[in-house]
Amino acid sequence: MSVLFSRVLVIEDEALVGMLLEDMLQDIGCKHVELVPRFAEGMQVAESGDFDLAVLDVNLDGVSSFPIADRLIGRNIPLIFATGYGSVGMDPRYAHIPTLQKPFFFNDLERVVRRALAVD
């Protein structure tokens, strides 16, 4: 995959998962990944940050990331949800958002990134 995006926001409360996402996104072609581990910080960055794509853990230490998703959607920033529950437990309002089932492999991430960015 050629470089399709340069800045990705990853909001993930598990440090190892965040680092794995960062490495994989860079392998796909991302130039910069900003890792954010907490809801409040994620909400702030989602409000003002400049990103081509966002990856959101659905459950941030017991807090839903859906308000962050709403903020990103309002700013027209494509996003991907990451969850151990898959799309089964997702709010139907977000059915159109690609969901990455944890645990995941490189090909899974690449597929949802392409879908989120509408790249064939």
VEXPA-961319 format. One record per atom (N, C-alpha, C): x, y, z; atom name; chain; residue number from 0; residue in one letter. Coordinates in pm, 1 decimal. Example, Ala and Ser with C-alpha at 12.3 -4.5 7.8 and 13.67 -1.06 7.14 Angstrom:
2
{{1319.0,-569.0,780.0},N,A,0,A}
{{1230.0,-450.0,780.0},CA,A,0,A}
{{1320.0,-330.0,780.0},C,A,0,A}
{{1285.0,-225.0,708.0},N,A,1,S}
{{1367.0,-106.0,714.0},CA,A,1,S}
{{1290.0,3.0,787.0},C,A,1,S}
END
This chain:
120
{{85.9,-118.4,0.0},N,A,0,M}
{{0.0,0.0,0.0},CA,A,0,M}
{{89.2,123.1,0.0},C,A,0,M}
{{57.5,214.5,-86.5},N,A,1,S}
{{132.3,339.8,-85.9},CA,A,1,S}
{{81.7,428.0,27.2},C,A,1,S}
{{150.4,537.2,50.5},N,A,2,V}
{{111.2,627.2,158.8},CA,A,2,V}
{{-23.0,691.5,124.2},C,A,2,V}
{{-122.9,663.5,205.5},N,A,3,L}
{{-256.6,717.4,183.1},CA,A,3,L}
{{-291.6,823.8,285.8},C,A,3,L}
{{-217.5,826.7,392.4},N,A,4,F}
{{-247.5,916.8,501.2},CA,A,4,F}
{{-117.8,944.1,575.3},C,A,4,F}
{{-109.1,1058.5,640.3},N,A,5,S}
{{15.5,1091.4,708.0},CA,A,5,S}
{{0.5,1101.6,859.0},C,A,5,S}
{{-121.2,1131.0,908.1},N,A,6,R}
{{-139.9,1147.6,1053.1},CA,A,6,R}
{{-259.6,1066.6,1101.4},C,A,6,R}
{{-234.9,981.5,1201.3},N,A,7,V}
{{-341.3,899.7,1258.2},CA,A,7,V}
{{-347.1,921.5,1408.5},C,A,7,V}
{{-467.1,937.5,1458.6},N,A,8,L}
{{-492.7,945.1,1600.8},CA,A,8,L}
{{-535.5,806.4,1647.4},C,A,8,L}
{{-465.5,752.4,1747.0},N,A,9,V}
{{-502.7,624.5,1806.7},CA,A,9,V}
{{-539.3,650.9,1951.9},C,A,9,V}
{{-663.7,623.1,1987.3},N,A,10,I}
{{-709.1,638.0,2125.4},CA,A,10,I}
{{-730.4,497.1,2179.1},C,A,10,I}
{{-637.0,454.4,2261.9},N,A,11,E}
{{-631.8,316.0,2310.0},CA,A,11,E}
{{-574.9,314.9,2450.7},C,A,11,E}
{{-647.8,254.5,2544.9},N,A,12,D}
{{-602.6,254.8,2683.9},CA,A,12,D}
{{-504.6,142.5,2718.0},C,A,12,D}
{{-489.5,44.0,2632.3},N,A,13,E}
{{-392.3,-63.6,2653.8},CA,A,13,E}
{{-263.1,-28.3,2579.4},C,A,13,E}
{{-156.7,-4.0,2654.1},N,A,14,A}
{{-30.7,43.9,2595.9},CA,A,14,A}
{{22.8,-50.3,2488.2},C,A,14,A}
{{20.0,-180.1,2512.6},N,A,15,L}
{{74.6,-274.4,2414.6},CA,A,15,L}
{{-5.2,-274.4,2285.2},C,A,15,L}
{{-136.8,-265.1,2296.0},N,A,16,V}
{{-221.5,-258.8,2176.3},CA,A,16,V}
{{-193.1,-129.8,2100.4},C,A,16,V}
{{-177.6,-19.9,2172.2},N,A,17,G}
{{-145.7,108.0,2109.3},CA,A,17,G}
{{-14.1,103.1,2033.8},C,A,17,G}
{{87.1,43.8,2095.3},N,A,18,M}
{{218.3,33.3,2028.3},CA,A,18,M}
{{210.1,-57.7,1906.1},C,A,18,M}
{{133.3,-166.3,1916.9},N,A,19,L}
{{114.7,-256.6,1803.2},CA,A,19,L}
{{46.2,-183.2,1688.3},C,A,19,L}
{{-59.1,-108.2,1720.7},N,A,20,L}
{{-127.7,-29.4,1617.8},CA,A,20,L}
{{-33.1,71.3,1553.4},C,A,20,L}
{{46.2,138.4,1635.3},N,A,21,E}
{{140.7,236.5,1582.1},CA,A,21,E}
{{236.1,171.2,1482.9},C,A,21,E}
{{294.8,58.0,1518.7},N,A,22,D}
{{387.5,-12.1,1429.0},CA,A,22,D}
{{319.2,-55.1,1299.9},C,A,22,D}
{{200.5,-113.3,1312.6},N,A,23,M}
{{129.5,-161.5,1194.2},CA,A,23,M}
{{87.8,-46.4,1102.6},C,A,23,M}
{{39.1,62.1,1160.9},N,A,24,L}
{{-0.1,177.7,1080.2},CA,A,24,L}
{{119.3,236.0,1005.3},C,A,24,L}
{{234.6,238.6,1069.3},N,A,25,Q}
{{355.3,286.4,1001.1},CA,A,25,Q}
{{394.7,191.4,888.4},C,A,25,Q}
{{376.1,61.3,909.8},N,A,26,D}
{{404.2,-35.5,803.5},CA,A,26,D}
{{309.6,-18.5,685.0},C,A,26,D}
{{186.8,23.6,711.3},N,A,27,I}
{{89.7,47.7,604.3},CA,A,27,I}
{{125.1,174.1,526.9},C,A,27,I}
{{188.3,271.5,592.3},N,A,28,G}
{{227.9,392.9,521.2},CA,A,28,G}
{{204.0,521.3,596.6},C,A,28,G}
{{162.4,513.5,720.1},N,A,29,C}
{{139.1,633.0,799.8},CA,A,29,C}
{{271.3,694.6,844.4},C,A,29,C}
{{278.7,825.6,837.7},N,A,30,K}
{{402.1,895.6,876.5},CA,A,30,K}
{{406.1,930.5,1024.4},C,A,30,K}
{{289.9,958.2,1085.5},N,A,31,H}
{{286.7,1000.2,1226.0},CA,A,31,H}
{{164.0,942.4,1295.2},C,A,31,H}
{{186.2,879.2,1410.7},N,A,32,V}
{{76.5,826.8,1492.3},CA,A,32,V}
{{81.0,897.2,1627.1},C,A,32,V}
{{-32.7,952.2,1667.8},N,A,33,E}
{{-43.7,1011.8,1801.0},CA,A,33,E}
{{-124.7,917.1,1888.1},C,A,33,E}
{{-60.4,863.0,1991.9},N,A,34,L}
{{-125.3,770.3,2084.3},CA,A,34,L}
{{-181.3,846.6,2203.8},C,A,34,L}
{{-308.2,822.6,2233.2},N,A,35,V}
{{-375.0,887.2,2346.5},CA,A,35,V}
{{-441.7,776.7,2428.5},C,A,35,V}
{{-411.4,768.3,2559.6},N,A,36,P}
{{-463.0,656.9,2639.1},CA,A,36,P}
{{-592.3,683.1,2716.8},C,A,36,P}
{{-637.0,806.8,2726.6},N,A,37,R}
{{-751.2,837.2,2813.3},CA,A,37,R}
{{-860.4,915.2,2740.9},C,A,37,R}
{{-983.8,897.7,2791.4},N,A,38,F}
{{-1100.2,960.5,2729.7},CA,A,38,F}
{{-1087.1,1112.4,2721.8},C,A,38,F}
{{-1059.3,1177.9,2835.8},N,A,39,A}
{{-1057.0,1325.4,2838.6},CA,A,39,A}
{{-955.0,1381.1,2740.6},C,A,39,A}
{{-837.8,1322.3,2738.3},N,A,40,E}
{{-732.5,1365.4,2645.4},CA,A,40,E}
{{-775.0,1338.1,2501.3},C,A,40,E}
{{-838.5,1222.3,2478.8},N,A,41,G}
{{-886.3,1187.7,2345.5},CA,A,41,G}
{{-991.0,1284.9,2294.6},C,A,41,G}
{{-1081.0,1326.0,2383.7},N,A,42,M}
{{-1184.5,1422.0,2346.5},CA,A,42,M}
{{-1122.6,1555.4,2307.0},C,A,42,M}
{{-1023.0,1598.6,2382.9},N,A,43,Q}
{{-955.5,1725.7,2354.4},CA,A,43,Q}
{{-883.5,1720.3,2220.3},C,A,43,Q}
{{-809.7,1613.0,2195.9},N,A,44,V}
{{-735.0,1599.6,2070.5},CA,A,44,V}
{{-831.4,1587.1,1952.2},C,A,44,V}
{{-942.7,1514.8,1971.9},N,A,45,A}
{{-1041.6,1498.9,1864.9},CA,A,45,A}
{{-1104.7,1632.0,1826.8},C,A,45,A}
{{-1110.3,1723.6,1921.7},N,A,46,E}
{{-1170.2,1854.9,1897.6},CA,A,46,E}
{{-1082.5,1941.9,1808.1},C,A,46,E}
{{-951.3,1934.8,1827.4},N,A,47,S}
{{-864.9,2032.0,1759.7},CA,A,47,S}
{{-752.6,1971.8,1675.9},C,A,47,S}
{{-727.4,1841.5,1688.7},N,A,48,G}
{{-616.2,1780.8,1615.8},CA,A,48,G}
{{-642.8,1768.5,1467.2},C,A,48,G}
{{-536.0,1762.4,1390.8},N,A,49,D}
{{-543.9,1750.1,1245.4},CA,A,49,D}
{{-500.9,1608.7,1208.1},C,A,49,D}
{{-598.2,1524.0,1170.5},N,A,50,F}
{{-571.3,1383.5,1142.0},CA,A,50,F}
{{-639.5,1340.8,1013.5},C,A,50,F}
{{-579.2,1243.7,947.2},N,A,51,D}
{{-637.5,1184.3,827.7},CA,A,51,D}
{{-727.6,1066.7,862.5},C,A,51,D}
{{-707.2,1011.0,982.9},N,A,52,L}
{{-777.8,890.3,1025.2},CA,A,52,L}
{{-765.2,878.1,1176.5},C,A,52,L}
{{-865.3,816.8,1239.8},N,A,53,A}
{{-858.9,790.1,1383.4},CA,A,53,A}
{{-897.2,644.8,1408.5},C,A,53,A}
{{-830.4,583.4,1506.3},N,A,54,V}
{{-863.5,448.6,1551.8},CA,A,54,V}
{{-901.4,461.0,1698.6},C,A,54,V}
{{-1024.8,421.7,1732.1},N,A,55,L}
{{-1076.0,438.5,1867.6},CA,A,55,L}
{{-1107.6,304.8,1931.2},C,A,55,L}
{{-1048.9,281.8,2047.8},N,A,56,D}
{{-1092.4,170.3,2131.5},CA,A,56,D}
{{-1232.4,206.9,2179.7},C,A,56,D}
{{-1327.7,115.6,2170.8},N,A,57,V}
{{-1465.5,145.1,2208.7},CA,A,57,V}
{{-1478.1,167.8,2358.9},C,A,57,V}
{{-1401.8,92.6,2437.1},N,A,58,N}
{{-1409.8,100.7,2582.5},CA,A,58,N}
{{-1276.9,151.5,2637.1},C,A,58,N}
{{-1276.5,273.7,2685.3},N,A,59,L}
{{-1155.2,335.7,2739.8},CA,A,59,L}
{{-1161.9,331.4,2891.9},C,A,59,L}
{{-1108.1,225.4,2948.6},N,A,60,D}
{{-1107.7,207.4,3093.5},CA,A,60,D}
{{-1248.3,224.9,3151.5},C,A,60,D}
{{-1345.7,160.4,3087.5},N,A,61,G}
{{-1482.6,163.5,3134.9},CA,A,61,G}
{{-1568.3,276.4,3081.6},C,A,61,G}
{{-1511.8,364.1,2998.6},N,A,62,V}
{{-1585.0,478.0,2942.3},CA,A,62,V}
{{-1598.3,458.0,2791.1},C,A,62,V}
{{-1718.4,475.2,2739.9},N,A,63,S}
{{-1743.8,461.7,2597.0},CA,A,63,S}
{{-1675.7,574.4,2519.4},C,A,63,S}
{{-1616.9,540.0,2406.3},N,A,64,S}
{{-1552.4,640.9,2321.5},CA,A,64,S}
{{-1648.8,699.4,2218.1},C,A,64,S}
{{-1777.5,665.4,2224.8},N,A,65,F}
{{-1873.1,715.4,2125.8},CA,A,65,F}
{{-1880.5,868.6,2120.3},C,A,65,F}
{{-1871.9,941.5,2232.1},N,A,66,P}
{{-1870.1,1087.7,2220.4},CA,A,66,P}
{{-1749.0,1140.1,2142.1},C,A,66,P}
{{-1636.1,1072.2,2154.3},N,A,67,I}
{{-1517.5,1110.0,2075.3},CA,A,67,I}
{{-1546.1,1083.4,1927.7},C,A,67,I}
{{-1607.0,968.1,1899.4},N,A,68,A}
{{-1642.5,935.3,1761.0},CA,A,68,A}
{{-1734.8,1041.6,1702.6},C,A,68,A}
{{-1833.0,1084.2,1781.6},N,A,69,D}
{{-1925.3,1188.2,1733.3},CA,A,69,D}
{{-1850.9,1316.3,1698.0},C,A,69,D}
{{-1754.8,1352.1,1779.9},N,A,70,R}
{{-1675.6,1473.0,1754.9},CA,A,70,R}
{{-1596.8,1458.0,1624.0},C,A,70,R}
{{-1534.5,1341.7,1603.6},N,A,71,L}
{{-1457.2,1317.2,1481.1},CA,A,71,L}
{{-1547.3,1313.8,1358.2},C,A,71,L}
{{-1662.7,1249.8,1371.2},N,A,72,I}
{{-1758.0,1243.8,1260.1},CA,A,72,I}
{{-1801.9,1385.1,1223.3},C,A,72,I}
{{-1826.7,1467.5,1323.5},N,A,73,G}
{{-1865.1,1606.8,1300.1},CA,A,73,G}
{{-1758.0,1686.8,1228.3},C,A,73,G}
{{-1633.7,1642.6,1242.5},N,A,74,R}
{{-1522.1,1711.3,1175.8},CA,A,74,R}
{{-1482.0,1640.7,1045.5},C,A,74,R}
{{-1560.4,1541.4,1004.1},N,A,75,N}
{{-1535.1,1465.1,880.5},CA,A,75,N}
{{-1401.2,1393.5,880.6},C,A,75,N}
{{-1359.6,1343.9,995.9},N,A,76,I}
{{-1237.0,1264.7,1005.9},CA,A,76,I}
{{-1276.7,1117.4,1004.8},C,A,76,I}
{{-1229.8,1040.8,905.2},N,A,77,P}
{{-1263.2,898.6,899.4},CA,A,77,P}
{{-1213.3,827.2,1025.3},C,A,77,P}
{{-1288.7,725.9,1069.3},N,A,78,L}
{{-1246.1,655.4,1188.1},CA,A,78,L}
{{-1275.4,507.5,1179.3},C,A,78,L}
{{-1207.5,435.7,1267.9},N,A,79,I}
{{-1220.3,290.9,1282.7},CA,A,79,I}
{{-1239.8,265.5,1431.3},C,A,79,I}
{{-1334.6,177.9,1464.8},N,A,80,F}
{{-1347.2,133.0,1602.3},CA,A,80,F}
{{-1264.7,6.2,1620.4},C,A,80,F}
{{-1202.0,-7.5,1736.5},N,A,81,A}
{{-1130.9,-129.6,1773.3},CA,A,81,A}
{{-1194.5,-181.8,1901.2},C,A,81,A}
{{-1230.8,-310.2,1901.8},N,A,82,T}
{{-1297.7,-366.2,2018.1},CA,A,82,T}
{{-1278.9,-516.1,2026.5},C,A,82,T}
{{-1275.2,-564.9,2147.8},N,A,83,G}
{{-1269.5,-708.6,2170.0},CA,A,83,G}
{{-1403.7,-775.4,2149.0},C,A,83,G}
{{-1509.6,-695.2,2139.7},N,A,84,Y}
{{-1644.5,-748.6,2123.5},CA,A,84,Y}
{{-1687.5,-757.8,1978.3},C,A,84,Y}
{{-1610.4,-700.5,1888.1},N,A,85,G}
{{-1647.6,-699.3,1747.2},CA,A,85,G}
{{-1766.8,-609.4,1723.9},C,A,85,G}
{{-1830.1,-624.1,1610.3},N,A,86,S}
{{-1941.5,-536.4,1575.1},CA,A,86,S}
{{-2071.2,-577.1,1645.9},C,A,86,S}
{{-2072.3,-690.7,1713.5},N,A,87,V}
{{-2192.6,-741.4,1779.3},CA,A,87,V}
{{-2245.7,-644.7,1886.1},C,A,87,V}
{{-2158.0,-591.1,1970.1},N,A,88,G}
{{-2201.9,-503.9,2077.7},CA,A,88,G}
{{-2203.8,-356.2,2042.9},C,A,88,G}
{{-2189.9,-324.2,1917.1},N,A,89,M}
{{-2181.7,-184.3,1875.9},CA,A,89,M}
{{-2319.4,-118.7,1871.3},C,A,89,M}
{{-2321.0,10.1,1900.0},N,A,90,D}
{{-2440.7,92.2,1887.6},CA,A,90,D}
{{-2476.4,97.7,1738.3},C,A,90,D}
{{-2601.9,70.4,1701.5},N,A,91,P}
{{-2641.6,70.1,1559.9},CA,A,91,P}
{{-2616.6,202.0,1487.9},C,A,91,P}
{{-2607.0,312.5,1562.4},N,A,92,R}
{{-2579.4,441.8,1498.3},CA,A,92,R}
{{-2445.1,441.3,1426.5},C,A,92,R}
{{-2356.5,349.4,1466.2},N,A,93,Y}
{{-2221.5,346.6,1410.7},CA,A,93,Y}
{{-2199.5,226.2,1319.1},C,A,93,Y}
{{-2306.3,168.6,1268.4},N,A,94,A}
{{-2296.5,50.0,1183.1},CA,A,94,A}
{{-2213.1,76.1,1057.6},C,A,94,A}
{{-2207.3,200.2,1012.9},N,A,95,H}
{{-2132.5,235.0,890.8},CA,A,95,H}
{{-1982.4,253.5,917.2},C,A,95,H}
{{-1940.9,253.1,1043.2},N,A,96,I}
{{-1800.3,272.0,1079.0},CA,A,96,I}
{{-1730.6,136.0,1079.9},C,A,96,I}
{{-1618.1,122.0,1008.8},N,A,97,P}
{{-1546.4,-5.6,1011.9},CA,A,97,P}
{{-1502.6,-40.3,1154.4},C,A,97,P}
{{-1514.8,-169.2,1187.7},N,A,98,T}
{{-1479.1,-216.0,1321.5},CA,A,98,T}
{{-1368.8,-320.7,1311.5},C,A,98,T}
{{-1265.2,-300.7,1390.0},N,A,99,L}
{{-1151.2,-391.9,1396.7},CA,A,99,L}
{{-1168.2,-479.2,1519.9},C,A,99,L}
{{-1184.1,-608.0,1499.6},N,A,100,Q}
{{-1201.7,-703.1,1609.5},CA,A,100,Q}
{{-1066.0,-736.5,1671.1},C,A,100,Q}
{{-1053.6,-716.4,1802.8},N,A,101,K}
{{-931.8,-755.5,1874.5},CA,A,101,K}
{{-945.0,-901.0,1916.8},C,A,101,K}
{{-840.4,-980.9,1912.0},N,A,102,P}
{{-709.6,-949.2,1856.0},CA,A,102,P}
{{-717.1,-945.6,1703.6},C,A,102,P}
{{-625.6,-874.5,1642.8},N,A,103,F}
{{-627.7,-856.9,1498.4},CA,A,103,F}
{{-488.7,-881.4,1440.4},C,A,103,F}
{{-486.9,-902.0,1310.4},N,A,104,F}
{{-362.7,-920.4,1236.5},CA,A,104,F}
{{-343.4,-800.7,1143.8},C,A,104,F}
{{-224.4,-790.5,1087.6},N,A,105,F}
{{-189.8,-681.0,996.9},CA,A,105,F}
{{-291.5,-668.2,884.1},C,A,105,F}
{{-326.7,-781.4,820.9},N,A,106,N}
{{-420.7,-777.4,707.9},CA,A,106,N}
{{-557.2,-724.8,749.7},C,A,106,N}
{{-600.0,-755.7,873.0},N,A,107,D}
{{-727.1,-704.7,924.2},CA,A,107,D}
{{-722.7,-552.5,932.4},C,A,107,D}
{{-614.5,-500.1,990.2},N,A,108,L}
{{-600.1,-355.2,1002.9},CA,A,108,L}
{{-594.0,-289.4,866.3},C,A,108,L}
{{-515.9,-344.9,776.7},N,A,109,E}
{{-504.1,-287.1,642.7},CA,A,109,E}
{{-639.9,-283.9,572.1},C,A,109,E}
{{-718.5,-388.5,587.4},N,A,110,R}
{{-851.0,-395.9,525.3},CA,A,110,R}
{{-943.4,-286.0,578.8},C,A,110,R}
{{-947.9,-268.0,712.1},N,A,111,V}
{{-1038.3,-166.2,767.8},CA,A,111,V}
{{-988.1,-24.2,738.5},C,A,111,V}
{{-856.9,-6.3,730.7},N,A,112,V}
{{-802.7,125.3,693.2},CA,A,112,V}
{{-847.3,159.0,551.0},C,A,112,V}
{{-834.2,63.9,460.5},N,A,113,R}
{{-878.0,86.3,321.9},CA,A,113,R}
{{-1027.8,119.3,317.1},C,A,113,R}
{{-1105.8,47.0,397.3},N,A,114,R}
{{-1251.0,71.4,399.5},CA,A,114,R}
{{-1281.4,210.4,454.9},C,A,114,R}
{{-1215.7,246.1,564.0},N,A,115,A}
{{-1240.8,376.7,627.2},CA,A,115,A}
{{-1203.7,491.7,532.8},C,A,115,A}
{{-1097.5,471.0,456.3},N,A,116,L}
{{-1052.1,575.6,365.0},CA,A,116,L}
{{-1111.8,559.5,225.4},C,A,116,L}
{{-1198.4,458.4,209.4},N,A,117,A}
{{-1265.1,430.8,80.7},CA,A,117,A}
{{-1164.5,414.3,-32.0},C,A,117,A}
{{-1064.0,328.8,-5.1},N,A,118,V}
{{-960.0,299.8,-104.8},CA,A,118,V}
{{-974.6,154.8,-148.5},C,A,118,V}
{{-970.8,131.0,-278.1},N,A,119,D}
{{-982.0,-6.6,-329.4},CA,A,119,D}
{{-848.8,-77.3,-331.3},C,A,119,D}
END
